[in-house]
Amino acid sequence: MRALIQRSKNASVTIAGEIAGQITHGLTVLLGVEHDDVVDDAEWLAGKIAQMRIFSDADGKMNLSVKEVCGGVLVVSQFTLHASTKKGNRPSFIRAARPEQAIPLYEHFITALEKELGVPVPRGTFGADMQVALINDGPVTIWMDSRAKE
């Protein structure tokens, strides 16, 4: 499972002209599910994101989590995080999970994140044509992969 995490001043996801989810400050998480992913990947990633200290404290050091700054987390599914560009010029998405596997893991990730944060998590709709708008704060952008666990 891969996540691209962006510290955001505000963010929203719009589907068919309607805002499906938004936050005023916090994290925007683009989430990709791979065919080898399991529930443990979703839970590990949700725990790491909830506890990640990437917000500034009073001294300006990245020392606070999204929960500690009362921020929100917007989650958007994005299978293209599993693009392979090894061969040719057209990305291959062969490693991305099929919807029948990916949707339950995407939902499990959101449920685990809500449990970690203690608040509802706004989100996009899996498989929808979505427009994501955000102001990246910092900018701070972090890449995580449950296979690497770095």
Phi, psi and omega in degrees: 000133182243145177223136170252115187251126180236125173289126190234139172285325170197157181202152176210158173234129183243136178231124179052042176081359181246137177288120180270330180196150178202158175225156176268323171204151181146230184233140169253124183243116171267124189240126177244134180252129179262155184298339178269359183288151179225176181305321180301325177297315180297316181291319179298313182295317178300317179296316180296316182295316181297327184263352184298126183266089182233014175252146185287140173270190182297337180267004179081011179264142177290100188218003184237148178271169178300324179293320182292335178261009181055041179269165176260168175229121176258125182247130180230125178290140181208094181296338183292350175295344179258022179293138172250127180246020184297321187236129176071194183250352177260123180298144174257138180245028185298333181278344179291139180290148174291154183307322182298335175263319186291319184300311179299324179289322175300312179295320179296319177302314181296317178298316179295321179293319177298322178294317179296319186271334182077017179218159176296149180248114176293153187205167170273186178250124182306128176083355181280159172279109187242148172246124181251129177238136178202158169249111181286122185269113176131293355285145174236117179225127184232136179256130176229144178223123182295344176284327183272323182045049179281000000 
